[in-house]
Amino acid sequence: MRKRIPVAIEAAAKKSFATAADWPGWSRGAKTEELALEALAAYAARYRPIAEEVGLEFPATVELDDLEVVEHNEGSSGTEFGVPSRPTEQDRRGLREEEAERLARLVEAAWSAFDRIAAAAPAELRKGPRGGGRNTSKMIAHVMDADRSYANEIGIKIRQFAPGDRSPVPAMRAAVLEVLRSARDGSPLGGRHWPARYAAHRIAWHALDHAWEIEDRTESVPSGVPTAD
């Protein structure tokens, strides 16, 4: 019997997210809950290398029936904007040290994937469906700046980066991983709003979402592999 994968749903009027509760970064959005679940299952193939990079066992295939919705949450304006923005009860579970280390390793793998994909991408990317979208350097700057704000959300104060300066990134990431690696009781970090599990999900999701966007706007994806929203 296949082991089912716990999933939390965040749903607003025009956008829903399905998030695998134990796999930071494996979260997909769509117009409805049903479509978000379909997207989550389809993106298992793109997420698998992240798990494998850190030596974690991941299902060879994921079908819709393998996903078990364990929680529903009302979304917000952030959900409508396209961000999984609400910590769930799954995120508020405590973390033993070995679990915290596992989450941190997956976040680090998501960053590595983003760096690798961005470094291999051309300077200019194909335009999006409406003719917009950032080029590669702007995508990198956007992810860097978002990570800086995420660090602040978990109690790490990082100053605004100078334009084009990527030198503070390794130290910032190391500080974030140090926080995520500690055993926790599920309380918000740094006196703010994000528990550790949600911070790991949000950071890894953002890096992977843009990594996959860069891939999709660089060259065609092999048949059968879904593209980012």
C-alpha atoms as an extended CHARMM CRD file, in Angstrom:
* protein
*
       229  EXT
         1         1  MET       CA              0.0000000000        0.0000000000        0.0000000000  PROA      1               0.0000000000
         2         2  ARG       CA              1.4130000000        3.3760000000       -1.0310000000  PROA      2               0.0000000000
         3         3  LYS       CA              2.0240000000        5.8990000000        1.7140000000  PROA      3               0.0000000000
         4         4  ARG       CA             -0.1830000000        8.9560000000        1.2640000000  PROA      4               0.0000000000
         5         5  ILE       CA              1.2960000000       12.4630000000        1.2730000000  PROA      5               0.0000000000
         6         6  PRO       CA             -0.2590000000       14.9810000000        3.7220000000  PROA      6               0.0000000000
         7         7  VAL       CA             -1.3090000000       18.2080000000        2.0040000000  PROA      7               0.0000000000
         8         8  ALA       CA             -2.6400000000       21.5170000000        3.3500000000  PROA      8               0.0000000000
         9         9  ILE       CA             -4.9600000000       23.6650000000        1.2320000000  PROA      9               0.0000000000
        10        10  GLU       CA             -5.0570000000       27.4680000000        1.2910000000  PROA      10              0.0000000000
        11        11  ALA       CA             -8.0330000000       28.7100000000       -0.7110000000  PROA      11              0.0000000000
        12        12  ALA       CA             -9.2500000000       32.1620000000       -1.7070000000  PROA      12              0.0000000000
        13        13  ALA       CA            -11.9400000000       33.1580000000       -4.1980000000  PROA      13              0.0000000000
        14        14  LYS       CA             -9.7160000000       33.1350000000       -7.2910000000  PROA      14              0.0000000000
        15        15  LYS       CA             -6.6110000000       31.2080000000       -6.2170000000  PROA      15              0.0000000000
        16        16  SER       CA             -5.7920000000       28.1250000000       -4.1630000000  PROA      16              0.0000000000
        17        17  PHE       CA             -2.5430000000       26.5290000000       -3.0560000000  PROA      17              0.0000000000
        18        18  ALA       CA             -1.8220000000       22.8980000000       -2.2810000000  PROA      18              0.0000000000
        19        19  THR       CA              1.2760000000       22.3990000000       -0.1260000000  PROA      19              0.0000000000
        20        20  ALA       CA              2.9230000000       19.1130000000        0.8250000000  PROA      20              0.0000000000
        21        21  ALA       CA              3.1670000000       19.4250000000        4.6090000000  PROA      21              0.0000000000
        22        22  ASP       CA              6.5370000000       17.6890000000        4.9480000000  PROA      22              0.0000000000
        23        23  TRP       CA              8.3410000000       18.8130000000        1.7880000000  PROA      23              0.0000000000
        24        24  PRO       CA              9.4280000000       22.4950000000        1.8100000000  PROA      24              0.0000000000
        25        25  GLY       CA              9.0490000000       24.0750000000       -1.6160000000  PROA      25              0.0000000000
        26        26  TRP       CA              6.6240000000       21.5080000000       -3.0180000000  PROA      26              0.0000000000
        27        27  SER       CA              3.6180000000       23.8090000000       -3.2580000000  PROA      27              0.0000000000
        28        28  ARG       CA              1.5760000000       24.7630000000       -6.2880000000  PROA      28              0.0000000000
        29        29  GLY       CA             -1.1870000000       27.2420000000       -6.9350000000  PROA      29              0.0000000000
        30        30  ALA       CA             -4.0900000000       27.2320000000       -9.3770000000  PROA      30              0.0000000000
        31        31  LYS       CA             -7.5630000000       28.6980000000       -9.7900000000  PROA      31              0.0000000000
        32        32  THR       CA             -9.2550000000       26.0010000000       -7.6810000000  PROA      32              0.0000000000
        33        33  GLU       CA             -8.3420000000       23.4940000000       -4.9940000000  PROA      33              0.0000000000
        34        34  GLU       CA             -8.8000000000       20.6180000000       -7.4260000000  PROA      34              0.0000000000
        35        35  LEU       CA             -6.4770000000       22.1770000000      -10.0020000000  PROA      35              0.0000000000
        36        36  ALA       CA             -3.9060000000       23.0280000000       -7.3190000000  PROA      36              0.0000000000
        37        37  LEU       CA             -3.8520000000       19.3780000000       -6.2120000000  PROA      37              0.0000000000
        38        38  GLU       CA             -3.4310000000       18.2590000000       -9.8060000000  PROA      38              0.0000000000
        39        39  ALA       CA             -0.5370000000       20.6820000000      -10.2340000000  PROA      39              0.0000000000
        40        40  LEU       CA              1.0940000000       19.4970000000       -6.9960000000  PROA      40              0.0000000000
        41        41  ALA       CA              1.0050000000       15.8810000000       -8.1780000000  PROA      41              0.0000000000
        42        42  ALA       CA              2.3140000000       16.8600000000      -11.6110000000  PROA      42              0.0000000000
        43        43  TYR       CA              5.2190000000       18.8390000000      -10.1300000000  PROA      43              0.0000000000
        44        44  ALA       CA              6.5250000000       15.8670000000       -8.1610000000  PROA      44              0.0000000000
        45        45  ALA       CA              8.8120000000       15.1340000000      -11.1190000000  PROA      45              0.0000000000
        46        46  ARG       CA             10.3580000000       18.5960000000      -10.8480000000  PROA      46              0.0000000000
        47        47  TYR       CA             10.6450000000       18.4600000000       -7.0680000000  PROA      47              0.0000000000
        48        48  ARG       CA             12.1900000000       14.9840000000       -6.8900000000  PROA      48              0.0000000000
        49        49  PRO       CA             15.7590000000       16.1760000000       -7.7180000000  PROA      49              0.0000000000
        50        50  ILE       CA             15.6010000000       18.5370000000       -4.7230000000  PROA      50              0.0000000000
        51        51  ALA       CA             14.9070000000       15.6510000000       -2.3520000000  PROA      51              0.0000000000
        52        52  GLU       CA             17.4380000000       13.4020000000       -4.0500000000  PROA      52              0.0000000000
        53        53  GLU       CA             20.1530000000       16.0600000000       -3.8430000000  PROA      53              0.0000000000
        54        54  VAL       CA             20.1340000000       15.7380000000       -0.0510000000  PROA      54              0.0000000000
        55        55  GLY       CA             19.7530000000       11.9680000000       -0.0470000000  PROA      55              0.0000000000
        56        56  LEU       CA             16.0760000000       11.7710000000        0.8840000000  PROA      56              0.0000000000
        57        57  GLU       CA             13.7700000000        9.0830000000       -0.4060000000  PROA      57              0.0000000000
        58        58  PHE       CA             11.0230000000       10.5030000000       -2.6040000000  PROA      58              0.0000000000
        59        59  PRO       CA              8.2140000000        8.6640000000       -4.4340000000  PROA      59              0.0000000000
        60        60  ALA       CA              9.1120000000        7.5120000000       -7.9490000000  PROA      60              0.0000000000
        61        61  THR       CA              5.6760000000        8.6320000000       -9.1190000000  PROA      61              0.0000000000
        62        62  VAL       CA              2.9180000000       10.6750000000       -7.4910000000  PROA      62              0.0000000000
        63        63  GLU       CA             -0.7170000000       10.3250000000       -8.4880000000  PROA      63              0.0000000000
        64        64  LEU       CA             -3.5990000000       12.5080000000       -7.3880000000  PROA      64              0.0000000000
        65        65  ASP       CA             -4.8640000000        9.7070000000       -5.1450000000  PROA      65              0.0000000000
        66        66  ASP       CA             -1.5330000000        9.7090000000       -3.2980000000  PROA      66              0.0000000000
        67        67  LEU       CA             -2.3190000000       13.1720000000       -1.8860000000  PROA      67              0.0000000000
        68        68  GLU       CA             -4.2750000000       13.3470000000        1.3630000000  PROA      68              0.0000000000
        69        69  VAL       CA             -5.7720000000       16.7240000000        2.2420000000  PROA      69              0.0000000000
        70        70  VAL       CA             -5.3800000000       17.0120000000        6.0100000000  PROA      70              0.0000000000
        71        71  GLU       CA             -6.1960000000       20.7020000000        6.4340000000  PROA      71              0.0000000000
        72        72  HSD       CA             -8.1720000000       23.5060000000        4.7720000000  PROA      72              0.0000000000
        73        73  ASN       CA             -7.4280000000       27.1860000000        5.4160000000  PROA      73              0.0000000000
        74        74  GLU       CA             -9.0020000000       30.3980000000        4.2180000000  PROA      74              0.0000000000
        75        75  GLY       CA             -6.7000000000       32.3210000000        1.9350000000  PROA      75              0.0000000000
        76        76  SER       CA             -5.9960000000       36.0500000000        1.8870000000  PROA      76              0.0000000000
        77        77  SER       CA             -5.0520000000       38.8050000000       -0.5220000000  PROA      77              0.0000000000
        78        78  GLY       CA             -1.5900000000       37.2330000000       -0.5730000000  PROA      78              0.0000000000
        79        79  THR       CA             -3.1060000000       33.9790000000       -1.8040000000  PROA      79              0.0000000000
        80        80  GLU       CA             -4.9210000000       35.8520000000       -4.5680000000  PROA      80              0.0000000000
        81        81  PHE       CA             -1.6580000000       37.5730000000       -5.4920000000  PROA      81              0.0000000000
        82        82  GLY       CA             -0.0540000000       34.1570000000       -5.9600000000  PROA      82              0.0000000000
        83        83  VAL       CA              1.7590000000       33.3850000000       -2.7050000000  PROA      83              0.0000000000
        84        84  PRO       CA              1.1050000000       30.5660000000       -0.1830000000  PROA      84              0.0000000000
        85        85  SER       CA              0.8500000000       33.1320000000        2.5930000000  PROA      85              0.0000000000
        86        86  ARG       CA             -0.8850000000       31.5360000000        5.5980000000  PROA      86              0.0000000000
        87        87  PRO       CA              0.9210000000       29.3230000000        8.1500000000  PROA      87              0.0000000000
        88        88  THR       CA             -1.1000000000       26.1810000000        8.7830000000  PROA      88              0.0000000000
        89        89  GLU       CA             -1.6200000000       23.9150000000       11.7840000000  PROA      89              0.0000000000
        90        90  GLN       CA              0.7670000000       21.5300000000       10.0490000000  PROA      90              0.0000000000
        91        91  ASP       CA              3.3610000000       24.3070000000       10.1580000000  PROA      91              0.0000000000
        92        92  ARG       CA              2.8210000000       24.7400000000       13.8860000000  PROA      92              0.0000000000
        93        93  ARG       CA              3.9240000000       21.2170000000       14.6970000000  PROA      93              0.0000000000
        94        94  GLY       CA              7.0480000000       20.9890000000       16.8000000000  PROA      94              0.0000000000
        95        95  LEU       CA             10.3750000000       19.9840000000       15.2880000000  PROA      95              0.0000000000
        96        96  ARG       CA             12.8680000000       17.5140000000       16.6860000000  PROA      96              0.0000000000
        97        97  GLU       CA             16.4870000000       18.2310000000       15.8310000000  PROA      97              0.0000000000
        98        98  GLU       CA             16.6660000000       15.6230000000       13.0550000000  PROA      98              0.0000000000
        99        99  GLU       CA             13.4570000000       16.9590000000       11.4830000000  PROA      99              0.0000000000
       100       100  ALA       CA             14.7590000000       20.5220000000       11.6320000000  PROA      100             0.0000000000
       101       101  GLU       CA             17.9950000000       19.4440000000        9.9460000000  PROA      101             0.0000000000
       102       102  ARG       CA             15.9890000000       17.7500000000        7.1800000000  PROA      102             0.0000000000
       103       103  LEU       CA             13.9740000000       20.9230000000        6.4880000000  PROA      103             0.0000000000
       104       104  ALA       CA             17.1130000000       23.0510000000        6.4410000000  PROA      104             0.0000000000
       105       105  ARG       CA             18.7890000000       20.7140000000        3.9620000000  PROA      105             0.0000000000
       106       106  LEU       CA             15.7900000000       20.9400000000        1.6250000000  PROA      106             0.0000000000
       107       107  VAL       CA             15.8090000000       24.7410000000        1.8050000000  PROA      107             0.0000000000
       108       108  GLU       CA             19.5230000000       24.7150000000        0.9970000000  PROA      108             0.0000000000
       109       109  ALA       CA             18.8670000000       22.3920000000       -1.9580000000  PROA      109             0.0000000000
       110       110  ALA       CA             16.1740000000       24.7520000000       -3.2580000000  PROA      110             0.0000000000
       111       111  TRP       CA             18.6270000000       27.6450000000       -3.1420000000  PROA      111             0.0000000000
       112       112  SER       CA             21.2550000000       25.5250000000       -4.9040000000  PROA      112             0.0000000000
       113       113  ALA       CA             18.7780000000       24.6680000000       -7.6470000000  PROA      113             0.0000000000
       114       114  PHE       CA             17.9140000000       28.3290000000       -8.1330000000  PROA      114             0.0000000000
       115       115  ASP       CA             21.5850000000       29.3420000000       -8.2860000000  PROA      115             0.0000000000
       116       116  ARG       CA             22.4270000000       26.5920000000      -10.7560000000  PROA      116             0.0000000000
       117       117  ILE       CA             19.4900000000       27.3020000000      -13.0610000000  PROA      117             0.0000000000
       118       118  ALA       CA             19.9810000000       31.0880000000      -12.9510000000  PROA      118             0.0000000000
       119       119  ALA       CA             23.7190000000       30.7450000000      -13.6760000000  PROA      119             0.0000000000
       120       120  ALA       CA             23.0030000000       28.6390000000      -16.7710000000  PROA      120             0.0000000000
       121       121  ALA       CA             20.2400000000       30.9120000000      -18.0920000000  PROA      121             0.0000000000
       122       122  PRO       CA             20.7070000000       33.5760000000      -20.7720000000  PROA      122             0.0000000000
       123       123  ALA       CA             20.6160000000       37.2270000000      -19.7690000000  PROA      123             0.0000000000
       124       124  GLU       CA             17.2450000000       37.6960000000      -21.4630000000  PROA      124             0.0000000000
       125       125  LEU       CA             14.3560000000       35.2830000000      -21.0010000000  PROA      125             0.0000000000
       126       126  ARG       CA             11.3410000000       34.7000000000      -23.1810000000  PROA      126             0.0000000000
       127       127  LYS       CA              8.5110000000       37.0520000000      -22.3230000000  PROA      127             0.0000000000
       128       128  GLY       CA              5.5440000000       35.7510000000      -20.3720000000  PROA      128             0.0000000000
       129       129  PRO       CA              2.0790000000       35.2100000000      -21.8560000000  PROA      129             0.0000000000
       130       130  ARG       CA              1.2760000000       38.9190000000      -21.5110000000  PROA      130             0.0000000000
       131       131  GLY       CA              4.6470000000       40.0890000000      -22.7720000000  PROA      131             0.0000000000
       132       132  GLY       CA              6.1180000000       40.7510000000      -19.3330000000  PROA      132             0.0000000000
       133       133  GLY       CA              8.4690000000       39.0860000000      -16.8890000000  PROA      133             0.0000000000
       134       134  ARG       CA             11.8380000000       39.8580000000      -15.3230000000  PROA      134             0.0000000000
       135       135  ASN       CA             15.1090000000       39.0880000000      -17.0710000000  PROA      135             0.0000000000
       136       136  THR       CA             17.6120000000       36.7880000000      -15.3280000000  PROA      136             0.0000000000
       137       137  SER       CA             19.5240000000       39.4510000000      -13.3930000000  PROA      137             0.0000000000
       138       138  LYS       CA             16.2950000000       40.9860000000      -12.1250000000  PROA      138             0.0000000000
       139       139  MET       CA             15.0130000000       37.5420000000      -11.1280000000  PROA      139             0.0000000000
       140       140  ILE       CA             18.1910000000       36.9260000000       -9.1120000000  PROA      140             0.0000000000
       141       141  ALA       CA             17.9080000000       40.3400000000       -7.4440000000  PROA      141             0.0000000000
       142       142  HSD       CA             14.2350000000       39.6790000000       -6.6530000000  PROA      142             0.0000000000
       143       143  VAL       CA             14.9660000000       36.3320000000       -4.9810000000  PROA      143             0.0000000000
       144       144  MET       CA             17.8580000000       37.8510000000       -3.0210000000  PROA      144             0.0000000000
       145       145  ASP       CA             15.6840000000       40.6930000000       -1.7590000000  PROA      145             0.0000000000
       146       146  ALA       CA             12.8050000000       38.3670000000       -0.9000000000  PROA      146             0.0000000000
       147       147  ASP       CA             15.1850000000       36.1560000000        1.0960000000  PROA      147             0.0000000000
       148       148  ARG       CA             16.3530000000       39.2380000000        2.9680000000  PROA      148             0.0000000000
       149       149  SER       CA             12.7530000000       40.0150000000        3.9660000000  PROA      149             0.0000000000
       150       150  TYR       CA             12.1900000000       36.3560000000        4.8750000000  PROA      150             0.0000000000
       151       151  ALA       CA             15.2790000000       36.4820000000        7.1100000000  PROA      151             0.0000000000
       152       152  ASN       CA             13.8060000000       39.5060000000        8.8510000000  PROA      152             0.0000000000
       153       153  GLU       CA             10.5720000000       37.5580000000        9.3700000000  PROA      153             0.0000000000
       154       154  ILE       CA             12.4240000000       34.9540000000       11.4280000000  PROA      154             0.0000000000
       155       155  GLY       CA             14.3670000000       37.4610000000       13.5000000000  PROA      155             0.0000000000
       156       156  ILE       CA             17.5380000000       37.9460000000       11.4080000000  PROA      156             0.0000000000
       157       157  LYS       CA             18.1640000000       41.5880000000       10.6100000000  PROA      157             0.0000000000
       158       158  ILE       CA             19.7270000000       42.0610000000        7.1860000000  PROA      158             0.0000000000
       159       159  ARG       CA             20.4110000000       45.4690000000        5.7100000000  PROA      159             0.0000000000
       160       160  GLN       CA             19.2510000000       46.4480000000        2.2370000000  PROA      160             0.0000000000
       161       161  PHE       CA             21.6200000000       45.0990000000       -0.4120000000  PROA      161             0.0000000000
       162       162  ALA       CA             23.5520000000       47.4910000000       -2.6190000000  PROA      162             0.0000000000
       163       163  PRO       CA             22.4230000000       47.2280000000       -6.2580000000  PROA      163             0.0000000000
       164       164  GLY       CA             24.1230000000       44.2660000000       -7.9340000000  PROA      164             0.0000000000
       165       165  ASP       CA             25.9760000000       43.1820000000       -4.7900000000  PROA      165             0.0000000000
       166       166  ARG       CA             25.5110000000       39.4640000000       -4.1400000000  PROA      166             0.0000000000
       167       167  SER       CA             28.3360000000       39.1330000000       -1.6190000000  PROA      167             0.0000000000
       168       168  PRO       CA             26.0520000000       39.1960000000        1.4680000000  PROA      168             0.0000000000
       169       169  VAL       CA             23.9940000000       36.2190000000        0.2380000000  PROA      169             0.0000000000
       170       170  PRO       CA             26.1200000000       33.3140000000        1.6050000000  PROA      170             0.0000000000
       171       171  ALA       CA             26.2420000000       34.7760000000        5.1180000000  PROA      171             0.0000000000
       172       172  MET       CA             22.5040000000       35.5490000000        5.0280000000  PROA      172             0.0000000000
       173       173  ARG       CA             21.6630000000       32.0310000000        3.9350000000  PROA      173             0.0000000000
       174       174  ALA       CA             23.9470000000       30.5180000000        6.5670000000  PROA      174             0.0000000000
       175       175  ALA       CA             22.1930000000       32.5500000000        9.2680000000  PROA      175             0.0000000000
       176       176  VAL       CA             18.7630000000       31.4270000000        8.0450000000  PROA      176             0.0000000000
       177       177  LEU       CA             19.8190000000       27.7700000000        7.9580000000  PROA      177             0.0000000000
       178       178  GLU       CA             21.2410000000       28.0240000000       11.4670000000  PROA      178             0.0000000000
       179       179  VAL       CA             17.8430000000       29.1720000000       12.7350000000  PROA      179             0.0000000000
       180       180  LEU       CA             15.9610000000       26.4850000000       10.8050000000  PROA      180             0.0000000000
       181       181  ARG       CA             18.2410000000       23.6920000000       12.0560000000  PROA      181             0.0000000000
       182       182  SER       CA             17.2730000000       24.1570000000       15.7080000000  PROA      182             0.0000000000
       183       183  ALA       CA             14.6330000000       22.0080000000       17.4020000000  PROA      183             0.0000000000
       184       184  ARG       CA             11.4400000000       24.0280000000       17.9330000000  PROA      184             0.0000000000
       185       185  ASP       CA              8.0670000000       23.7810000000       19.6450000000  PROA      185             0.0000000000
       186       186  GLY       CA              6.1970000000       25.2700000000       16.6750000000  PROA      186             0.0000000000
       187       187  SER       CA              6.0150000000       28.8310000000       18.0040000000  PROA      187             0.0000000000
       188       188  PRO       CA              6.6810000000       31.7820000000       15.6650000000  PROA      188             0.0000000000
       189       189  LEU       CA             10.3440000000       32.6410000000       15.1840000000  PROA      189             0.0000000000
       190       190  GLY       CA             11.9620000000       35.8810000000       16.2370000000  PROA      190             0.0000000000
       191       191  GLY       CA              8.8300000000       37.1760000000       17.9350000000  PROA      191             0.0000000000
       192       192  ARG       CA              7.1440000000       37.5260000000       14.5490000000  PROA      192             0.0000000000
       193       193  HSD       CA              4.4960000000       35.3740000000       12.8140000000  PROA      193             0.0000000000
       194       194  TRP       CA              6.2610000000       32.5240000000       11.0260000000  PROA      194             0.0000000000
       195       195  PRO       CA              6.8630000000       29.1040000000       12.6040000000  PROA      195             0.0000000000
       196       196  ALA       CA              9.9560000000       27.2700000000       11.3600000000  PROA      196             0.0000000000
       197       197  ARG       CA              8.0880000000       24.8420000000        9.1070000000  PROA      197             0.0000000000
       198       198  TYR       CA              6.2600000000       27.6640000000        7.3460000000  PROA      198             0.0000000000
       199       199  ALA       CA              9.4850000000       29.6720000000        6.9590000000  PROA      199             0.0000000000
       200       200  ALA       CA             11.1170000000       26.6450000000        5.3060000000  PROA      200             0.0000000000
       201       201  HSD       CA              8.1250000000       26.1690000000        2.9970000000  PROA      201             0.0000000000
       202       202  ARG       CA              7.9420000000       29.8300000000        1.9960000000  PROA      202             0.0000000000
       203       203  ILE       CA             11.6640000000       30.2640000000        1.3430000000  PROA      203             0.0000000000
       204       204  ALA       CA             12.0420000000       27.0290000000       -0.6250000000  PROA      204             0.0000000000
       205       205  TRP       CA              8.8180000000       27.5940000000       -2.5820000000  PROA      205             0.0000000000
       206       206  HSD       CA              9.8960000000       31.0620000000       -3.6840000000  PROA      206             0.0000000000
       207       207  ALA       CA             13.3380000000       29.9060000000       -4.8280000000  PROA      207             0.0000000000
       208       208  LEU       CA             11.9400000000       26.9170000000       -6.7340000000  PROA      208             0.0000000000
       209       209  ASP       CA              9.0130000000       28.8080000000       -8.2290000000  PROA      209             0.0000000000
       210       210  HSD       CA             11.4150000000       31.2670000000       -9.8330000000  PROA      210             0.0000000000
       211       211  ALA       CA             13.9600000000       28.5840000000      -10.7290000000  PROA      211             0.0000000000
       212       212  TRP       CA             11.2770000000       26.7080000000      -12.6460000000  PROA      212             0.0000000000
       213       213  GLU       CA             10.0630000000       29.9550000000      -14.2150000000  PROA      213             0.0000000000
       214       214  ILE       CA             13.5840000000       30.6220000000      -15.4950000000  PROA      214             0.0000000000
       215       215  GLU       CA             13.7400000000       27.1070000000      -16.9310000000  PROA      215             0.0000000000
       216       216  ASP       CA             10.3800000000       27.5040000000      -18.6350000000  PROA      216             0.0000000000
       217       217  ARG       CA             11.3160000000       30.8550000000      -20.1310000000  PROA      217             0.0000000000
       218       218  THR       CA             14.7410000000       29.6590000000      -21.2790000000  PROA      218             0.0000000000
       219       219  GLU       CA             13.8900000000       26.6460000000      -23.3950000000  PROA      219             0.0000000000
       220       220  SER       CA             11.1020000000       24.1710000000      -23.9020000000  PROA      220             0.0000000000
       221       221  VAL       CA             10.4980000000       21.6200000000      -21.1530000000  PROA      221             0.0000000000
       222       222  PRO       CA             10.5240000000       17.8970000000      -22.1000000000  PROA      222             0.0000000000
       223       223  SER       CA              7.1450000000       16.4250000000      -22.9940000000  PROA      223             0.0000000000
       224       224  GLY       CA              5.0990000000       15.3930000000      -19.9690000000  PROA      224             0.0000000000
       225       225  VAL       CA              6.8340000000       17.7740000000      -17.5410000000  PROA      225             0.0000000000
       226       226  PRO       CA              4.5610000000       20.6350000000      -16.3940000000  PROA      226             0.0000000000
       227       227  THR       CA              5.6100000000       24.2540000000      -16.6340000000  PROA      227             0.0000000000
       228       228  ALA       CA              5.4210000000       26.8270000000      -13.8510000000  PROA      228             0.0000000000
       229       229  ASP       CA              2.3210000000       29.0070000000      -13.5170000000  PROA      229             0.0000000000
